[in-house]
Amino acid sequence: MINQTMVYAIRCLMELAKRPGKHVEVREVARAQGIPECYCQKVLYALAKGGIVSSWKGRGFGLERPVSSINVMEVMEAVRASGKSAKAEESALVQELNTRIHDLMKGLFLGDLLMEGSV
């Protein structure tokens, strides 16, 4: 469930969280986080489409709301929606594991990670 795109998405959000209320250009986020600029742009557009960040043409991106109200699951769903679709058939075990992981991630907020110094 956690892949490179998900890690980049969280890193992008944490970078935006360092600059609340400001618009940050893609190249600034990419440079600060060591993410390839084109990949960073793709991730930020997916997060904007998911309603997590706002995009202002020519001015950059900013958080749509405080990190304390953004849960990790919604970040995952936003970036997953921009990628490949999941397999149609999954075993009962995989479905159960995904359900439990989903529930755990719904209760984990980016603000928690930021306060714990995990990111």
Secondary structure, DSSP 4 states (H G I P E B T S, - for coil): ---HHHHHHHHHHHHHHTSTT--B-HHHHHHHHT--HHHHHHHHHHHHHTTSEEEETTTEEEESS-GGG-BHHHHHHHHHHTSPPPPS---HHHHHHHHHHHHHHHT-BHHHHHHHT--
